[in-house]
Amino acid sequence: MRHIISLIVFGSLFVSCISGRQEKDTVKASKERPVWTLSPYDSVRSDTINFGRIHQGEVIRQEFYLHNASDKPLLILSASANCGCTAVDFTREPIKPGENGTFSFEFDSKGFTGYQLKQIKLRTSLSSAPYIMVITGEVESSE
C-alpha cells in the first residue's frame, strides 16, 4: 500500500514538472516572436520594423504572432509586398478571438544598397482598411 501511494505521489510530481516545462516553452516562444495585435477598432493601422544594417545579399526573416483582439474570427484575406524582394507567409485558417496566428516576411537584399523602405499590406476580415507593415533598414554594399 505504501508503494502505491509513493508511486501516485511520484507520478503526480512528474506530470506537474512536465506540464510546467511545456508552459515555460510556450512563454519563451511568444517572447521570441513579436506580437502584432489586430483589432477592428485600431485608429492606427500600421507598424514599422527596422532591420538595422545588413550586408548586401543577406536575407532577413522576421516571424510574428498575429493576435486577434476582436470578438469575431479573423481571416487574412491577402498579404502583399510592394517589391518582389519581399515575400510573405501567413496563417490561412481563421484565427479565433483572443488567439494567435502566424505571419512572416522575408527580405532578400541581393542587388540592393542604401536605405530601404518596403511595405506589406495585410487585408483581413476585420476591416476594409488594410493593416500596413513598413520595413526599413540599411543595406551596405559588399564591395
C-alpha positions as CSV (number, residue, x, y, z in Angstrom):
1,M,0.0,0.0,0.0
2,R,2.8,2.4,0.9
3,H,4.5,1.7,-2.5
4,I,1.2,2.5,-4.3
5,I,0.9,5.8,-2.5
6,S,4.6,6.6,-3.3
7,L,4.0,5.8,-7.0
8,I,1.0,8.1,-7.1
9,V,2.8,11.0,-5.4
10,F,5.9,10.5,-7.7
11,G,3.7,10.3,-10.8
12,S,1.8,13.5,-9.8
13,L,5.1,15.3,-9.3
14,F,6.5,14.0,-12.6
15,V,3.4,15.1,-14.6
16,S,3.4,18.6,-12.9
17,C,7.0,19.0,-13.9
18,I,6.4,18.1,-17.5
19,S,3.3,20.3,-17.8
20,G,5.2,23.2,-16.2
21,R,8.0,22.8,-18.6
22,Q,5.7,23.0,-21.6
23,E,4.1,26.2,-20.3
24,K,7.6,27.8,-20.0
25,D,8.5,26.8,-23.5
26,T,5.3,28.4,-24.8
27,V,6.0,31.6,-22.9
28,K,9.6,31.6,-24.3
29,A,8.4,31.2,-27.8
30,S,5.9,34.1,-27.5
31,K,8.8,36.3,-26.2
32,E,11.0,35.4,-29.1
33,R,8.3,36.4,-31.7
34,P,6.8,39.8,-31.6
35,V,3.0,40.0,-31.3
36,W,1.1,42.2,-33.8
37,T,-2.4,42.8,-32.4
38,L,-5.2,43.2,-34.9
39,S,-8.5,44.8,-34.0
40,P,-11.3,46.5,-36.0
41,Y,-11.1,49.4,-33.6
42,D,-7.5,50.5,-34.3
43,S,-7.1,54.1,-35.2
44,V,-3.6,53.5,-36.5
45,R,-3.3,50.6,-38.9
46,S,0.4,50.4,-39.4
47,D,3.6,49.3,-37.7
48,T,7.3,49.9,-38.6
49,I,10.0,47.3,-38.4
50,N,13.7,48.4,-38.6
51,F,16.0,45.5,-39.5
52,G,19.1,47.8,-38.9
53,R,22.2,47.4,-41.1
54,I,22.9,44.3,-43.1
55,H,25.3,43.4,-45.9
56,Q,24.2,43.2,-49.5
57,G,23.0,39.6,-50.3
58,E,21.8,38.8,-46.8
59,V,18.2,37.6,-46.3
60,I,16.2,39.0,-43.3
61,R,13.4,36.8,-42.0
62,Q,11.0,38.1,-39.3
63,E,8.2,36.0,-37.7
64,F,5.3,37.4,-35.8
65,Y,2.2,36.2,-34.0
66,L,-1.0,37.9,-35.2
67,H,-3.2,38.4,-32.1
68,N,-7.0,38.6,-32.8
69,A,-8.2,41.3,-30.3
70,S,-11.7,41.2,-31.7
71,D,-14.8,39.2,-30.8
72,K,-15.0,37.7,-34.3
73,P,-12.8,35.2,-36.1
74,L,-10.0,36.9,-38.0
75,L,-9.3,35.7,-41.6
76,I,-6.3,37.0,-43.5
77,L,-7.7,37.7,-47.0
78,S,-4.4,38.7,-48.6
79,A,-0.9,39.9,-47.8
80,S,1.2,41.6,-50.4
81,A,4.5,43.4,-50.6
82,N,5.4,46.4,-52.8
83,C,8.6,44.7,-54.0
84,G,9.4,41.3,-55.4
85,C,12.4,41.1,-53.0
86,T,10.0,40.7,-50.0
87,A,8.0,37.5,-49.6
88,V,5.2,37.0,-47.0
89,D,3.6,33.9,-45.4
90,F,0.7,33.8,-43.1
91,T,-1.9,31.6,-41.3
92,R,-4.6,30.5,-43.8
93,E,-7.1,29.3,-41.2
94,P,-9.4,31.7,-39.3
95,I,-7.8,32.9,-36.0
96,K,-10.3,32.7,-33.2
97,P,-11.0,35.7,-30.9
98,G,-8.2,36.0,-28.3
99,E,-5.9,33.6,-30.1
100,N,-2.7,33.9,-32.3
101,G,-1.9,33.1,-35.8
102,T,1.4,33.3,-37.6
103,F,2.8,35.8,-40.1
104,S,6.3,36.2,-41.5
105,F,8.2,38.2,-44.1
106,E,11.5,37.6,-45.8
107,F,13.5,40.4,-47.4
108,D,16.3,39.4,-49.8
109,S,18.8,42.3,-50.1
110,K,20.6,40.9,-53.2
111,G,21.0,43.7,-55.6
112,F,20.1,46.5,-53.1
113,T,22.2,49.1,-51.4
114,G,21.5,52.1,-49.2
115,Y,18.3,52.9,-47.3
116,Q,15.4,50.5,-47.9
117,L,11.7,51.1,-47.3
118,K,9.4,48.2,-48.1
119,Q,5.7,47.9,-47.4
120,I,3.4,45.0,-46.7
121,K,-0.4,45.3,-46.9
122,L,-2.4,42.9,-44.9
123,R,-6.1,42.7,-45.7
124,T,-8.3,41.0,-43.1
125,S,-11.9,40.2,-42.4
126,L,-11.9,42.7,-39.5
127,S,-11.7,45.8,-41.6
128,S,-12.0,47.1,-45.1
129,A,-8.8,49.3,-44.5
130,P,-5.6,47.3,-44.8
131,Y,-3.0,46.9,-42.0
132,I,0.3,48.3,-43.2
133,M,3.7,47.0,-42.1
134,V,6.7,49.2,-43.1
135,I,10.1,47.6,-43.2
136,T,13.1,49.8,-43.1
137,G,16.9,49.3,-42.9
138,E,20.2,50.0,-44.4
139,V,21.9,47.6,-46.9
140,E,25.7,48.0,-47.0
141,S,27.5,47.3,-50.3
142,S,29.5,44.1,-50.3
143,E,32.4,45.9,-52.2
